[in-house]
Amino acid sequence: MIDRVRVLTVGLALILCACGGKQSNTERPPPNFNSPAATVSNRAPGTKSQPAEKPVKGTRLNQDSAEGEDKDSNNSAGDTAAHNPLLAAVASTVTGSSAAYSQAALAGPSAWQAGVDYTRLVPAQPTDAPQGQVEVLEFFWYACPHCNDIEPLVEAWKKNNPPWITFTRVPVLWNENHRALAHLFYTLSVMGKLTDDVHQAIFKEIHVNGNPLTATDPSDVESDLRVQAAFVKHLGLPDATFRDDYNTMAVLAGMRHADELVQRFRVTGVPTFVVNGKYVADVQTAKTPERLIALVGDLAAIEHKR
């Protein structure tokens, strides 16, 4: 009997070790993201903060806490809970611990299911959209390759949006690398110059032209400003105004608000979309960028009917 238990134990260990994960289609924050949110400081030119941790690329925790495992991994060849009674016992334990994400399918398109294609936030969070509008937020980072890849789909979707959708982009500020590019985003916003063309030009400058638009030390705000002002001038925009607005209260307030939204909606990777303060989805949950955009549109339509 003891030998049989040992065989089963060793067998289970080998099965679990054989279950490998796939690379996620999202960028995630540094490991210390769950620490209390830091208030955005007044990063005045000429000052330096502590050296920032460089952005981390790779997998992130998915909704059932299995790091790096895709949602459709149980469709691949190999042992699953359906085929192996030992794995079934383990799966039942995991299911019990993630009941909050195992809700019934949302009334609407049968293709989308809560806990599979998206997460439903409980309780729902307030939005900044006017009454009668459905708010859609896109959390992103300019240096994220997945955000760059999905940008053409987002632009095409925006052009066909009904008037009752309020769409807002929100840059993440997980570390100084993220903050430096968020600073660029909000300075151009305050100037009234952040058009769709300028937004796309920033992605192109980073991912095609190879210019990171940040200094070698992203905590050196004066160098960040110099690099970004040169880019703004290259676009034909007033770089003097950009310099003047860079550390205004309006820009810093925008960055603080973005940080608050990341915390409120528990954003752990980019690109991530939040629909009307209730639904959170990304490429990992939706499986492909195309399905993600379709999902966001369908969830917005469902919210509009309510």
C-alpha positions in Angstrom: 0.0 0.0 0.0 2.8 2.4 0.9 4.6 1.7 -2.4 1.4 2.4 -4.3 1.0 5.8 -2.5 4.6 6.6 -3.4 4.0 5.8 -7.0 0.9 7.9 -7.2 2.8 10.8 -5.4 5.7 10.6 -7.8 3.4 10.3 -10.8 1.4 13.5 -9.7 4.7 15.4 -9.3 5.9 14.4 -12.8 2.5 15.4 -14.3 2.5 18.8 -12.7 6.1 19.5 -13.6 5.3 18.7 -17.3 2.6 21.4 -17.4 4.5 24.3 -19.0 3.2 27.8 -19.5 3.3 30.0 -22.6 4.5 33.6 -22.9 1.9 36.1 -22.1 0.8 38.8 -24.5 0.9 41.5 -21.9 3.5 43.6 -20.1 3.3 43.4 -16.4 4.5 45.8 -13.6 7.6 45.2 -11.5 7.2 42.6 -8.7 6.6 45.2 -6.1 3.4 46.5 -7.8 1.2 45.3 -4.9 2.8 47.7 -2.5 0.8 50.8 -1.6 0.6 53.2 -4.6 3.2 55.9 -4.5 2.0 59.5 -4.9 3.4 61.1 -8.1 6.1 63.4 -7.0 6.9 66.8 -8.4 9.7 65.6 -10.7 11.2 69.0 -11.3 14.0 69.3 -13.9 17.4 69.0 -12.4 16.4 66.5 -9.7 17.0 62.8 -9.6 15.0 60.1 -7.8 16.3 56.7 -6.7 17.3 54.6 -9.7 14.2 52.9 -11.1 13.8 49.2 -11.6 13.7 48.5 -15.3 10.4 47.3 -16.8 9.8 43.6 -16.6 8.8 41.7 -19.7 7.2 38.3 -19.6 4.3 36.5 -18.2 1.9 37.7 -15.6 -0.5 36.1 -13.2 -3.7 35.1 -14.9 -7.0 35.1 -13.2 -6.8 31.7 -11.6 -3.3 32.5 -10.2 -1.4 30.1 -12.5 1.6 32.2 -13.5 2.2 32.2 -17.3 -0.5 29.7 -18.2 -2.7 30.7 -21.1 -6.5 30.5 -20.6 -6.7 27.9 -23.4 -3.9 25.7 -22.1 -6.3 22.9 -21.1 -7.2 22.5 -24.8 -3.6 21.4 -25.7 -2.4 17.9 -25.8 -1.5 16.2 -22.5 -3.0 15.5 -19.2 -6.0 17.5 -18.0 -8.3 17.2 -15.0 -10.8 15.6 -17.4 -8.4 12.8 -18.2 -6.6 12.3 -14.9 -8.3 11.8 -11.5 -5.3 13.1 -9.6 -5.3 16.3 -11.5 -9.1 16.5 -11.1 -8.6 16.6 -7.3 -6.1 19.4 -7.6 -8.4 21.3 -10.1 -11.3 21.1 -7.7 -9.2 22.9 -5.0 -8.2 25.6 -7.4 -11.8 26.1 -8.5 -12.9 26.6 -5.0 -10.3 29.3 -4.4 -11.3 31.3 -7.5 -15.1 31.2 -7.2 -15.2 35.0 -7.6 -14.1 34.7 -11.2 -16.4 31.8 -12.0 -19.6 33.7 -12.8 -22.2 32.7 -15.3 -22.0 34.0 -18.8 -23.1 37.6 -19.1 -26.5 38.1 -20.7 -25.6 39.0 -24.3 -23.3 37.5 -26.9 -22.9 33.9 -26.1 -19.3 34.0 -27.3 -18.2 35.8 -24.1 -18.1 34.4 -20.6 -17.2 36.0 -17.3 -14.2 34.5 -15.8 -13.0 33.2 -19.1 -12.9 36.1 -21.6 -13.1 38.9 -19.1 -13.2 39.6 -15.4 -16.2 41.3 -13.7 -15.2 43.8 -11.0 -17.2 43.4 -7.8 -18.2 45.9 -6.7 -18.3 47.9 -9.9 -16.3 51.1 -9.8 -17.4 54.7 -10.5 -16.6 56.2 -13.9 -15.7 59.6 -15.1 -18.1 59.4 -18.1 -21.1 61.7 -18.4 -24.6 60.3 -17.6 -25.8 58.1 -20.4 -22.3 57.4 -21.7 -20.4 54.1 -21.5 -16.8 54.6 -20.5 -14.0 52.5 -22.1 -10.5 52.9 -20.7 -7.4 51.5 -22.4 -4.4 51.1 -20.0 -1.2 51.1 -22.0 2.5 51.9 -22.1 4.2 53.5 -25.1 7.2 51.2 -24.9 5.0 48.0 -24.7 5.2 46.0 -28.0 1.8 44.5 -27.4 0.3 48.0 -27.0 2.0 49.0 -30.3 0.6 45.9 -32.0 -3.0 46.5 -31.0 -2.9 50.2 -31.7 -4.1 50.0 -35.4 -7.1 47.9 -34.2 -7.9 50.4 -31.5 -7.8 53.3 -34.1 -10.1 51.4 -36.5 -12.5 50.6 -33.7 -12.6 54.2 -32.5 -13.5 55.6 -35.9 -16.7 53.4 -35.9 -17.7 54.0 -32.3 -21.3 55.1 -31.6 -21.6 58.6 -29.9 -22.5 57.0 -26.5 -19.0 55.6 -25.9 -16.5 57.7 -24.1 -13.0 56.3 -24.8 -10.0 57.4 -22.8 -6.4 56.2 -22.8 -4.6 55.8 -19.5 -0.8 55.4 -19.3 0.5 53.2 -16.5 3.1 54.5 -14.0 4.6 51.5 -12.4 8.1 52.7 -12.4 10.3 55.6 -13.7 10.4 54.2 -17.2 6.6 54.2 -17.3 6.4 57.6 -15.6 8.7 59.3 -18.1 6.5 58.3 -21.0 3.3 59.1 -19.1 4.8 62.6 -18.5 5.1 63.0 -22.3 1.5 61.9 -22.7 0.0 64.3 -20.2 2.2 67.3 -21.2 1.0 66.9 -24.8 -2.6 66.5 -23.5 -2.4 69.7 -21.5 -1.0 71.5 -24.6 -4.0 70.2 -26.6 -1.7 68.6 -29.1 -2.2 64.9 -28.3 -4.1 64.0 -31.5 -4.4 60.5 -32.8 -1.6 61.2 -35.3 0.7 62.4 -32.6 -0.2 59.4 -30.4 0.7 57.0 -33.3 3.9 59.0 -34.0 5.1 58.3 -30.5 4.6 54.6 -31.0 6.4 54.7 -34.3 9.3 56.7 -32.8 9.9 54.1 -30.1 9.1 50.8 -32.0 10.2 51.6 -35.5 12.8 54.4 -35.2 14.3 52.9 -32.0 14.2 56.1 -30.0 13.0 55.3 -26.5 12.0 59.0 -25.8 13.6 58.7 -22.4 17.0 59.4 -21.0 19.5 56.6 -20.2 18.6 57.2 -16.6 14.8 57.7 -16.6 14.9 59.2 -13.1 16.8 62.1 -14.6 13.8 64.3 -15.4 15.9 67.1 -17.0 17.3 64.7 -19.5 13.9 63.2 -20.2 12.6 66.7 -20.9 15.4 67.4 -23.2 14.9 64.2 -25.2 11.1 64.6 -25.4 11.3 68.3 -26.3 13.5 67.5 -29.3 11.0 64.9 -30.5 8.1 67.4 -30.0 10.0 70.0 -32.1 10.7 67.4 -34.8 6.9 66.9 -35.0 6.5 70.6 -35.7 5.0 71.3 -32.3 6.0 74.2 -30.0 8.8 72.7 -27.9 9.0 75.9 -25.8 5.4 75.4 -24.7 6.1 71.8 -24.0 9.0 72.8 -21.7 6.8 75.3 -19.9 4.0 72.9 -19.4 6.1 69.9 -18.4 5.8 70.2 -14.7 2.6 72.2 -14.3 0.0 71.2 -11.8 -2.3 70.0 -14.5 0.2 67.5 -15.9 1.1 66.2 -12.4 -2.6 65.9 -11.5 -3.2 63.9 -14.7 -0.4 61.5 -13.7 -1.8 61.1 -10.2 -5.3 60.4 -11.6 -3.8 57.7 -13.9 -2.1 56.1 -11.0 -5.3 56.0 -9.0 -7.2 54.4 -11.9 -4.5 51.7 -12.2 -5.0 50.9 -8.5 -8.8 51.2 -8.6 -9.2 48.7 -11.5 -6.4 46.4 -10.3 -4.6 46.6 -13.7 -1.7 44.1 -13.7 -0.7 44.2 -17.4 -1.0 46.2 -20.6 -2.8 46.6 -22.8 -5.9 46.2 -20.6 -9.4 47.5 -21.3 -12.0 48.4 -18.6 -15.6 48.8 -19.7 -17.9 51.1 -17.6 -16.1 50.3 -14.4 -17.4 46.7 -14.5 -15.5 44.6 -16.9 -11.7 44.0 -17.3 -10.2 42.3 -20.3 -6.9 41.9 -22.1 -5.3 39.9 -24.9 -4.6 37.0 -22.6 -8.2 36.5 -21.6 -9.7 37.3 -25.0 -7.0 35.1 -26.7 -6.3 37.5 -29.7 -6.2 41.3 -30.2 -9.0 41.0 -32.7 -11.3 39.1 -30.2 -10.3 41.6 -27.5 -11.5 44.6 -29.5 -14.7 42.8 -30.5 -15.3 41.9 -26.8 -14.9 45.5 -25.7 -17.4 46.6 -28.2 -19.9 44.0 -27.2 -19.6 44.7 -23.5 -20.0 48.4 -24.2 -23.2 47.7 -26.2 -24.6 45.6 -23.4 -24.0 48.3 -20.9 -25.6 50.9 -23.1 -28.9 48.8 -23.3 -29.1 48.7 -19.5 
